[in-house]
Amino acid sequence: MELSKLSENLYQKLLSNKTKEKSEKVILWIALGSFIIHLIIIGLIYFDIISINEPSNLLKNQIAAIYTTFSFILV
């Protein structure tokens, strides 16, 4: 009896639809925030507001900022 109650509590906390919806919202906000931050960093480098020695291709191309969003969503 104790084990089934424990498994039911774990299910409600980790695998319920409510938990799924909350985690989807959090992941979406993280992805959106990281996309905006990535674009801001690219803009700061483009306008020479900040200087990075030999920036990678991810910091030179605006299209690369889209990869940031999808990487959070896919994980």
C-alpha positions in Angstrom: 0.0 0.0 0.0 2.8 2.4 0.9 4.6 1.7 -2.4 1.6 2.4 -4.5 1.0 5.7 -2.7 4.6 6.7 -3.2 4.5 5.8 -6.9 1.3 7.8 -7.3 2.9 10.9 -5.6 6.0 10.6 -7.8 3.8 10.3 -10.9 1.8 13.4 -10.0 5.0 15.4 -9.3 7.1 14.3 -12.3 4.8 12.9 -15.1 1.4 14.5 -14.8 0.0 16.7 -17.6 0.2 19.8 -15.3 3.9 19.2 -14.8 4.4 18.7 -18.5 2.6 22.0 -19.3 4.7 23.9 -16.7 8.0 22.4 -18.0 7.0 23.2 -21.6 6.3 26.8 -20.7 9.6 27.1 -18.8 11.6 25.6 -21.7 9.8 28.0 -24.2 10.7 31.0 -22.1 14.3 29.9 -21.7 14.6 29.4 -25.5 13.0 32.7 -26.2 15.3 34.5 -23.7 18.4 32.8 -25.0 17.5 33.8 -28.6 17.1 37.5 -27.6 20.3 37.4 -25.6 22.2 35.8 -28.5 20.9 38.5 -30.9 21.9 41.2 -28.5 25.4 39.8 -28.2 25.7 39.6 -32.0 24.5 43.2 -32.3 27.0 44.4 -29.7 29.8 42.7 -31.5 28.6 44.0 -34.9 28.5 47.6 -33.8 31.9 47.2 -32.0 30.4 47.9 -28.6 32.1 44.9 -27.2 35.2 43.2 -28.6 35.9 39.5 -28.6 39.2 38.2 -30.0 38.4 35.8 -32.8 34.6 35.3 -32.2 33.2 32.0 -33.4 30.8 31.8 -36.3 27.9 31.6 -33.8 28.6 35.2 -32.8 29.0 36.5 -36.3 25.8 35.4 -38.0 22.3 36.4 -37.0 20.8 33.1 -38.4 23.0 31.2 -35.9 20.9 32.7 -33.1 18.0 30.5 -34.2 20.1 27.4 -33.4 20.2 28.6 -29.7 16.5 28.4 -29.5 16.1 25.0 -31.0 18.9 23.6 -28.9 17.0 24.4 -25.7 13.7 23.1 -27.1 15.3 19.8 -28.3 17.1 19.1 -25.0 
